[in-house]
Amino acid sequence: MADQTFTRAQVAEHKTEDSLWCIIDHRVYDLTDFIDAHPGGSVVLAQIAGQDATSEFYNLHRQEVLEKYKVSLCIGTIAGEKPEVLPNPQGSLSPVPYAEPLWLRPEFKNPYYDESHRRLQKAMREFTDKYVTPEAQEKEADGTYISQELIDRMAETNILAMRLGPGKHLHGRKLMGGVVEGDKFDYFHDLIISQELVRCNSRGFQDGNMAGMVISLTAILHWLNDEELKQKVSTEVLSGQKKICLAITEAFAGSDVAGLRTTAEKTPDGKHYIVSGTKKWITNGMFCDYFVVGCRSSQGFSVLLIPRTEGVETTSIKTSYSSTAGTSFVQFENVKVPVEYLLGEEHNGFKVIMSNFNHERFMIACGVARNSRTVVEECLKWANQRLVFGKALVEQPVIRQKLARMIALCESNQAWLESIAYQMCNMSYAEQAKHLAGPIGMLKAHLTRSAGEIADNATNIFGGRGLTKTGMGKVIEMFHRTYKFDSIPGGTEEVLNDLGVRQAMKRFPKAML
């Protein structure tokens, strides 16, 4: 019936509750059976009965709402007319200005990316749109944890392995069907993985999607001394059989890692550590099989891999975002851990913890940059479709000023992020720890501070919708509610800015005094 044509006069005859039609973008919709189900109530439908409701519809909704109901409600088109608004195909780039970073816009050139990066971006965009986003929206709503099915898909395509960044663990693997070779995978590929996955626009699920693995398995690969154990754990995790998380933060110590109180005492025979203490705000802790744990040992700090075993208990922590992140309080009560499970050197775990932070902060920075850009895209769409005082919102100079500021922050932050990624591509793991800890820390702090300004402007642009968890402003509401999450993990803004300046001062030339 959807291929039928009608005249506008015919549509005008259907304006009662018993037969209510309307026109939206040259298509005819029969809303008779939808009146009682309409989330906005029946009155608003009665007001546009028999009329062209295109302006009214797009002043309240996006095209995806029409796509959702097209099959069940669209009965045809207006004779001699064609729809003007076309949906953006799944997996494609957004045509909205500034919705994509410069390197993805066809009119711009970029020195950092080659065809392998473009192939990976396309494959990841398609994967995220098809598999990640639908589950993310579902889990964000009901608070349940990531499905084993999605984990298996990410394991099969080696997305899990790629999320750890470049390294020997990728050599010989077929990445996303072969779009990039494992030994050619660099930090720009890493950036792409992080930015594409967060496009699911579900902040709780973003962390619930194995974020604990990303910030803990890297430490295993770089620092676990027992090669056989390292191979066992990495194989289990990267195949999706087991899950792992990082457990550093405590109620007593967050950014102040030196204040850790969880203890690791060696047994008299020297074969085990006995671990006791608590950890708090541990991402994915509720569903993990392994914990990478920072402990106070007899002469300093040590980092241990601790399996979920007798004496390990986890309790869910309620946060501002969905419980799908598996955020937990972890208690270790006299847990017996073999000495082979030590990472790095005994009593020198501070080095393990600090060097591991670089990739965590880089990953967070990638996500914040992408989420901020998505918010800008939403604001540009809204400002162009929302009618206020008889004209589009974007025609108001004050709105254009807000948009300009948000765009400037997004573009400058992406440029700084890519500059850091280029340096990472040309430095060893040890060199990154020495030279980039400060710059990466300040980048993350600047990004999260920028996110606060973007969230504030976006909420004002959307008005009441920016405070509503459903509908047009849901992305804005979520971003405004959760952007602070990224300003805390991996080090607070103040701590990271201080780190950046202190690191710079260590290399300050005496000749300049």
ZAMARGU-4260 file (C-alpha; in steps of 0.2 Angstrom, whole numbers, plus 5000, padded with zeros to 4 digits):
<rodrens>
0) 5000/5000/5000 | 5015/5012/5003 | 5017/5013/4984 | 5000/5021/4982 | 4999/5040/4977
5) 4986/5053/4984 | 4982/5071/4981 | 4983/5083/4995 | 4964/5085/4994 | 4962/5067/4998
10) 4973/5068/5013 | 4963/5083/5019 | 4947/5072/5020 | 4955/5061/5033 | 4955/5072/5049
15) 4945/5063/5062 | 4949/5051/5075 | 4941/5037/5065 | 4952/5041/5050 | 4967/5052/5053
20) 4980/5055/5040 | 4994/5068/5038 | 5009/5072/5026 | 5027/5072/5031 | 5040/5076/5018
25) 5028/5072/5004 | 5024/5055/5011 | 5006/5050/5018 | 5004/5043/5035 | 4989/5034/5042
30) 4989/5038/5061 | 4972/5031/5065 | 4978/5016/5075 | 4993/5026/5082 | 4983/5040/5091
35) 4983/5031/5108 | 5001/5025/5106 | 5008/5042/5102 | 5021/5046/5116 | 5016/5064/5114
40) 4998/5061/5116 | 4983/5062/5105 | 4979/5080/5105 | 4995/5085/5095 | 4990/5073/5081
45) 4972/5080/5081 | 4980/5097/5078 | 4988/5091/5062 | 4975/5079/5055 | 4973/5080/5036
50) 4987/5093/5035 | 5005/5094/5029 | 5014/5092/5046 | 5032/5092/5039 | 5037/5108/5049
55) 5029/5103/5065 | 5037/5085/5064 | 5055/5091/5061 | 5053/5104/5074 | 5051/5090/5087
60) 5059/5074/5079 | 5073/5067/5069 | 5072/5057/5053 | 5076/5041/5062 | 5058/5042/5070
65) 5050/5041/5053 | 5062/5027/5048 | 5056/5018/5063 | 5037/5019/5059 | 5038/5020/5040
70) 5033/5002/5037 | 5019/5002/5049 | 5012/5019/5046 | 5017/5026/5029 | 5003/5022/5016
75) 5010/5031/5001 | 5016/5048/4993 | 5008/5064/4986 | 5006/5062/4968 | 5020/5071/4958
80) 5030/5074/4973 | 5046/5066/4980 | 5053/5065/4998 | 5067/5077/5001 | 5075/5070/5017
85) 5085/5055/5015 | 5091/5044/5030 | 5110/5042/5032 | 5115/5024/5028 | 5121/5013/5042
90) 5140/5013/5043 | 5142/5029/5033 | 5150/5046/5037 | 5139/5060/5043 | 5137/5074/5030
95) 5134/5087/5044 | 5148/5100/5044 | 5161/5096/5058 | 5153/5080/5063 | 5168/5070/5057
100) 5187/5075/5060 | 5196/5083/5046 | 5205/5068/5040 | 5188/5060/5036 | 5181/5074/5026
105) 5185/5072/5007 | 5189/5090/5004 | 5204/5090/5017 | 5221/5082/5017 | 5230/5074/5031
110) 5248/5068/5034 | 5245/5055/5047 | 5233/5043/5039 | 5234/5031/5025 | 5223/5019/5016
115) 5224/5006/5030 | 5217/5019/5042 | 5203/5022/5031 | 5199/5004/5028 | 5199/5001/5047
120) 5188/5016/5051 | 5175/5010/5038 | 5175/4993/5045 | 5174/4999/5063 | 5160/5011/5059
125) 5150/4997/5051 | 5153/4985/5065 | 5149/4998/5078 | 5132/5003/5070 | 5127/4985/5067
130) 5132/4976/5083 | 5138/4988/5096 | 5125/5002/5096 | 5110/4992/5097 | 5116/4982/5112
135) 5123/4997/5120 | 5106/5006/5119 | 5098/4991/5127 | 5111/4988/5140 | 5111/5006/5145
140) 5092/5006/5148 | 5091/4989/5158 | 5109/4990/5167 | 5114/4973/5162 | 5131/4968/5157
145) 5139/4966/5140 | 5133/4950/5131 | 5145/4936/5128 | 5139/4936/5110 | 5146/4954/5107
150) 5162/4949/5116 | 5164/4934/5105 | 5162/4945/5090 | 5175/4957/5095 | 5187/4943/5099
155) 5184/4934/5082 | 5188/4951/5073 | 5202/4955/5085 | 5194/4971/5090 | 5198/4965/5108
160) 5217/4963/5104 | 5217/4980/5094 | 5211/4990/5109 | 5227/4986/5118 | 5236/4997/5106
165) 5251/4992/5095 | 5262/4977/5099 | 5268/4960/5096 | 5251/4953/5102 | 5244/4959/5086
170) 5257/4951/5075 | 5250/4937/5064 | 5232/4941/5068 | 5219/4945/5055 | 5212/4961/5060
175) 5194/4965/5055 | 5196/4952/5040 | 5213/4959/5035 | 5210/4978/5033 | 5226/4981/5042
180) 5241/4970/5045 | 5245/4967/5064 | 5263/4973/5063 | 5258/4989/5054 | 5245/4993/5067
185) 5250/5010/5075 | 5243/5023/5087 | 5232/5031/5073 | 5223/5014/5071 | 5222/5013/5090
190) 5214/5031/5090 | 5201/5025/5077 | 5196/5010/5087 | 5193/5020/5102 | 5184/5034/5093
195) 5173/5023/5083 | 5167/5012/5097 | 5161/5026/5108 | 5149/5032/5094 | 5137/5020/5102
200) 5132/5035/5113 | 5130/5025/5129 | 5142/5031/5142 | 5139/5017/5154 | 5141/5004/5141
205) 5156/5013/5134 | 5165/5008/5150 | 5155/4991/5152 | 5162/4986/5135 | 5178/4979/5141
210) 5186/4995/5147 | 5193/4986/5161 | 5203/4975/5150 | 5210/4989/5140 | 5218/4997/5155
215) 5224/4981/5163 | 5229/4968/5150 | 5242/4981/5144 | 5251/4979/5160 | 5250/4960/5159
220) 5258/4961/5142 | 5272/4973/5147 | 5276/4968/5165 | 5271/4950/5169 | 5287/4940/5171
225) 5281/4923/5170 | 5279/4920/5151 | 5269/4904/5152 | 5256/4913/5163 | 5256/4929/5152
230) 5252/4918/5137 | 5238/4909/5147 | 5230/4925/5153 | 5231/4935/5137 | 5225/4920/5127
235) 5210/4918/5138 | 5206/4937/5138 | 5208/4940/5120 | 5198/4925/5115 | 5184/4932/5126
240) 5184/4917/5138 | 5189/4927/5153 | 5188/4945/5158 | 5200/4956/5167 | 5201/4974/5175
245) 5212/4986/5184 | 5211/4988/5203 | 5221/5002/5209 | 5210/5015/5217 | 5204/5014/5235
250) 5193/5024/5246 | 5209/5030/5254 | 5218/5033/5238 | 5213/5039/5221 | 5226/5050/5211
255) 5237/5048/5227 | 5243/5031/5222 | 5256/5032/5236 | 5242/5031/5249 | 5237/5013/5244
260) 5233/5003/5260 | 5229/4986/5252 | 5244/4975/5258 | 5253/4960/5250 | 5264/4951/5263
265) 5275/4936/5258 | 5273/4920/5266 | 5288/4913/5276 | 5292/4901/5262 | 5292/4915/5250
270) 5281/4906/5238 | 5265/4917/5240 | 5258/4934/5244 | 5244/4936/5256 | 5233/4951/5250
275) 5221/4960/5261 | 5212/4976/5257 | 5199/4985/5247 | 5197/4994/5230 | 5184/5005/5225
280) 5176/5012/5209 | 5183/4997/5199 | 5176/4997/5181 | 5170/4980/5176 | 5174/4973/5193
285) 5157/4965/5195 | 5160/4953/5180 | 5179/4950/5179 | 5189/4934/5182 | 5206/4943/5185
290) 5211/4959/5194 | 5227/4968/5191 | 5230/4975/5209 | 5241/4988/5216 | 5247/4984/5234
295) 5258/4990/5248 | 5272/4978/5250 | 5286/4977/5264 | 5298/4989/5255 | 5287/4999/5243
300) 5273/4995/5231 | 5270/4979/5221 | 5257/4975/5207 | 5249/4958/5207 | 5238/4948/5195
305) 5224/4941/5206 | 5211/4928/5200 | 5194/4929/5206 | 5195/4915/5220 | 5192/4912/5238
310) 5193/4929/5248 | 5189/4940/5233 | 5172/4948/5234 | 5164/4962/5223 | 5149/4973/5227
315) 5140/4984/5214 | 5142/5003/5216 | 5128/5015/5210 | 5135/5029/5200 | 5128/5043/5189
320) 5128/5032/5174 | 5121/5014/5170 | 5126/4999/5180 | 5131/4991/5164 | 5149/4997/5167
325) 5150/4984/5182 | 5157/4997/5193 | 5162/4989/5209 | 5169/4989/5227 | 5182/4974/5228
330) 5187/4966/5244 | 5203/4955/5246 | 5203/4945/5262 | 5218/4935/5265 | 5219/4930/5247
335) 5234/4918/5243 | 5243/4923/5227 | 5258/4914/5220 | 5274/4925/5218 | 5274/4921/5199
340) 5259/4933/5198 | 5270/4948/5201 | 5271/4961/5188 | 5288/4970/5186 | 5299/4970/5201
345) 5294/4968/5219 | 5293/4984/5229 | 5295/4994/5212 | 5277/4993/5206 | 5275/5012/5206
350) 5284/5011/5189 | 5271/4998/5183 | 5257/5008/5188 | 5263/5025/5181 | 5269/5018/5164
355) 5252/5009/5162 | 5243/5026/5164 | 5249/5033/5147 | 5239/5022/5136 | 5224/5023/5148
360) 5224/5042/5147 | 5227/5042/5128 | 5212/5030/5126 | 5201/5042/5137 | 5206/5057/5127
365) 5201/5048/5111 | 5184/5045/5118 | 5181/5062/5125 | 5186/5070/5108 | 5174/5059/5099
370) 5159/5061/5111 | 5162/5080/5111 | 5161/5080/5092 | 5145/5070/5092 | 5137/5083/5104
375) 5142/5097/5092 | 5134/5087/5078 | 5118/5085/5088 | 5118/5104/5091 | 5121/5108/5073
380) 5106/5097/5068 | 5095/5104/5081 | 5100/5122/5078 | 5095/5120/5059 | 5078/5111/5062
385) 5072/5120/5078 | 5060/5135/5074 | 5060/5149/5086 | 5051/5165/5084 | 5047/5160/5066
390) 5065/5156/5061 | 5078/5143/5063 | 5088/5143/5079 | 5104/5144/5070 | 5099/5162/5064
395) 5101/5168/5081 | 5119/5176/5083 | 5121/5170/5101 | 5118/5152/5096 | 5131/5154/5082
400) 5143/5160/5094 | 5141/5145/5105 | 5142/5133/5090 | 5158/5142/5085 | 5166/5140/5102
405) 5161/5121/5103 | 5168/5118/5085 | 5184/5127/5089 | 5187/5116/5105 | 5183/5100/5095
410) 5195/5104/5081 | 5209/5110/5091 | 5208/5095/5103 | 5208/5083/5089 | 5223/5091/5082
415) 5233/5090/5098 | 5227/5072/5100 | 5234/5067/5083 | 5250/5076/5087 | 5252/5066/5102
420) 5248/5050/5093 | 5261/5054/5080 | 5274/5055/5094 | 5268/5039/5101 | 5271/5031/5084
425) 5289/5036/5085 | 5293/5032/5102 | 5296/5016/5112 | 5285/5011/5127 | 5300/5017/5138
430) 5302/5033/5129 | 5283/5037/5130 | 5284/5035/5149 | 5298/5047/5150 | 5293/5060/5137
435) 5274/5059/5135 | 5267/5056/5152 | 5265/5075/5155 | 5259/5080/5138 | 5246/5066/5138
440) 5241/5070/5155 | 5238/5088/5150 | 5229/5083/5134 | 5217/5073/5144 | 5214/5087/5157
445) 5211/5099/5143 | 5199/5088/5134 | 5188/5085/5149 | 5188/5103/5154 | 5183/5107/5136
450) 5170/5094/5137 | 5162/5103/5152 | 5161/5119/5142 | 5153/5110/5127 | 5141/5101/5138
455) 5135/5117/5146 | 5133/5126/5129 | 5124/5111/5122 | 5112/5110/5136 | 5108/5128/5134
460) 5105/5126/5115 | 5093/5111/5118 | 5084/5119/5133 | 5073/5107/5142 | 5076/5093/5130
465) 5094/5094/5135 | 5089/5088/5152 | 5078/5074/5146 | 5084/5056/5144 | 5073/5052/5129
470) 5069/5060/5113 | 5079/5073/5104 | 5090/5079/5118 | 5095/5062/5125 | 5113/5062/5118
475) 5115/5080/5126 | 5107/5074/5143 | 5119/5059/5144 | 5134/5069/5140 | 5130/5083/5152
480) 5127/5070/5166 | 5143/5059/5162 | 5157/5070/5155 | 5164/5071/5172 | 5168/5053/5172
485) 5182/5055/5161 | 5190/5069/5171 | 5192/5057/5186 | 5199/5040/5180 | 5218/5040/5175
490) 5221/5055/5186 | 5211/5071/5190 | 5213/5087/5180 | 5222/5095/5193 | 5234/5081/5196
495) 5238/5079/5177 | 5240/5097/5174 | 5253/5097/5188 | 5261/5082/5182 | 5263/5090/5165
500) 5271/5106/5172 | 5282/5096/5184 | 5289/5085/5170 | 5293/5101/5160 | 5302/5109/5174
505) 5313/5094/5176 | 5320/5098/5159 | 5321/5117/5161 | 5338/5124/5155 | 5348/5132/5169
510) 5355/5143/5156 | 5338/5152/5155 | 5339/5156/5174
</rodrens>
